[in-house]
Amino acid sequence: MGRSAKSGLLYITARAWNRLDDNNTWLFVTSGKNEIDQHLFKNKQEVLDVSVTDFQVFRVEAESKQENIDNILNGKFDLGSIWLILKMKENEKYNSILEGGIRRK
């Protein structure tokens, strides 16, 4: 699989994340133009080891309804609608969400 994180964020669906459980599936991520900004991950933990995300952030595409929120929190939601958001390089505009700044403010 190949993904771009040039903005500093890696967006990956829950289904793609689960594909990393397969030893034959690797993830290539570029976060810039230099060779140092390119990563080849063989498993989920390798992605997390390179990520500079202190908090786990998910984006869920869902209509704002109580039933949907309850289903998301109970793990009963379509994985195709859930995205993991990981910070792959420093970018201050994301710090309030990905580094705990929400509580400080």
C-alpha angles and dihedrals in degrees: 000000000000128000137173122226097171091133087058095257128096114209113195128169120237088243092054090046090054091049087068087073086074111087089215094058121081130175123227115199128182119195098174147348100282127085090243088061093063125086135184112202124196097186145008097267092056089057091051092046091058095039116094093208116132094185131042109244125189131184116206122193103218141131111259099257130134091235091056093049091048091049092049092051091046094050094247101122135108109271090214089069096051121087127187114218115206127179108231100175138014115283116154095208090072097046097095091061102031102037105041099264091135092076093044091056 
